[in-house]
Amino acid sequence: MIYLSLRICLFCAALHGICATVALTEELIVPDDFFSIEEAMEFAQSGDNVIVMPGTYYERIIVKEGVNLLSYEGENGNELVDGPGQQQIFRRTLQTVIDGSKIEEPGYLISFPLSTTSPMKVDGFTFQNMPKYVSGIKLFLMEIRGSSPVVVNNIFTGNKSWGAILSTGLGVGMGAPLETMAQPLIENNIVYANAGPGITNASNSTAVISKNEIFDNHFPPSEDKIYFAPAIGIREQGRPLIDSNLCYKNGVGIGAVNFDSHEKPLIIKNNTIYNNSRAGIGLKGLGGVKTNINAVIKNNTIHGNLAAGIRCTKVDTVILAHNVIFNNRRTGISLWNIKKTSIEDNEIHGNMTAGIRLLGVPSAVLRRNSIYQNVTAGIDCIGWDKEKQSK
């Protein structure tokens, strides 16, 4: 193969002290030059591109450190076509499929090396059909642990085992923290019809999650009475930037559980969140003696959810600005046991109970909000002691 010949020539040149300027980035073509993606990955070196031709590949992928995995563009691969949801997707994404239905041994369908800062990219694939394993182990389609790949233009669907994408540096619920943060860019993907969360962020994840369409992700009916799968989930010290996503018909739009202290606030902005089975945005902090659990929620459109538009519990500071929140089946904004909040310049209307409900919120600033046609009240303050309130 030309790749092997080139590497041997470079090795020989180095042995004889010959200095030559040669481009080290190689394109390894599957299946033209390598029968499988696994074989190409084994041969690839950091900086190489593994290019995959259209077809369906029944294999598990472990991305090699510093290697890019790309679907073949061809003449019309980058043509935008209708996808499974509302957003269009590249034709090559639909044509190049990684299918887990024939893999019997439990494992992630695609994963990255642990704890590395090497640049990597996965661009233009459909990842689908992981079975529910007999062992009962719950696995995501894609595992990102302490690494920072670019994950763009993909589809993730049909995981019967759990959810679609995990981004984590580990932490309280998953193991000892890693030295390397998980800082992936997860952008312009379509995530749907998985038996668990769409995109989950655990401790030490500062992922950028933007411009994804995430819908129809639910836990199986036997578990649905207790848990509601989020389109985008956050746990513990995860602090992703959640920007300009479309989240609908999931258990929860954006949800945080066991939300823990961190120097950075959680920022949720510019998202459209609607018709989810529970809250549009639901954040639940650990509470107790811990502090510094903060969230900024701005410029989102949140409507038609079967519970509150936004519900936050046991969070230190919540800033809500320039959101449009309407026609939710319960409260527009519901804040419980929040130390401090600023609610400014929001439009809140047509919700089935109060527009804004505050319970156990000792410091609140409400300014320039447009609140109208909510069924029970515009603003409902419970346990309000005026002598202890700031504004």
C-alpha positions, 0 to 999 in steps of 0.5 A: 500500500502507498501508506506503508511504503511512504512510512518505510521511506520516511523511516529509512530517510531518518536512519540515513540522516536525510532531511525531506519535507513530506506531508505526514497527514495521510488519507486511509480509505475504507473499504478501498485500502482497508477492509474495515474501519478497525483495520484503518484505525490500527494502521493510522497515526496521529494526524491521519484521516480515515475516510469511509465510503458510503455503506453500512459497517457492522463494527465497533470503533475505537478512535485512535489518538489524534486521528480523524474519522470522516465520511467520504464527501464525493461529488454530492456528499455535502448536499443538504437533504431532509433528515429524520427530524426538522433540520436538514443533514448532509447526504453523506451522513445518511449514506455512511452508517455504523450499525451496532445490531450485530455486535453481541459483546457489550460496549460503546459503539464508538469511543475515544482515547481516555484523557488526551488533548490531541485533536480528533474529529468524527464527521458525517455518520449515522450511528445506530441500533445498539441492542439492550444487552442481556447483562443489563449494562447501560451504554451510550452510543458514543463515549467521550471521557477526558478528551475533546473531539469535534463531533459534527454532522452525525445522526445518533439513533436506535440505542436500546441500551441507553442514550446517545452521547456521554461527555465526562471527565468522570467524577462523583457518580462515575469514578475518580476525576481525570486530569484532562477535562472533557471539552468536545464540540458537539454540533449540528447532530441529530439525536433521536429515538434512544432509550435514554438521554440524548447528550449527557454531561457528567463531572468535568465536562465543559462541552460546547453543545450547539445547533443539535436537533434532539427529539423522541428520547425516552426511558422505556415505559417500565422506568418512565414513571420515575425518570424522564430522559433529558434531551441534554442532561447535566450531572454534578460538576458538568458545565457545558455551554448549551447554545442554539439547540432544538429539543422537543418530545423528550422526557425533559428538554434540558435537565440537571440532577445532583447539580454540584458546586463549580466556579463556572455557571451553567449557561443555557442560551438561544435554545428552542425547547417544546412539547417535552413530557416534563419541564422544558428546563429542570435544574435540581441542585444538591442543596445543603451546605454546598454553595456556588451552584449558579445558572444563566438562562437567556434568550430561549423559547420554551413552550408546550411542555407538560410541566413547567417551562423552567423549574429550578430547585436548590440552586444558589443563583438563577439569572433569567433574561430575554426568554419567551415562555408560553403555553406550558401545562404548569408554571412558566417559571418555578423557583424553589429554594433559590438563594438569589434570582434575577428575572428580567425582560422575559415574555411569559404568557398562556401558562396553565398555572402562574406565570412566575412562582417563587417559593423560598426565594429570599432575594429576587429582582423582577423587572421589565417582564411581560406577564399575561394570560396565565391561568392562576396568577401572573406572579405567585410568591409563597412564604414571602417575608417582605422584611427579608426581601431585597426587591 
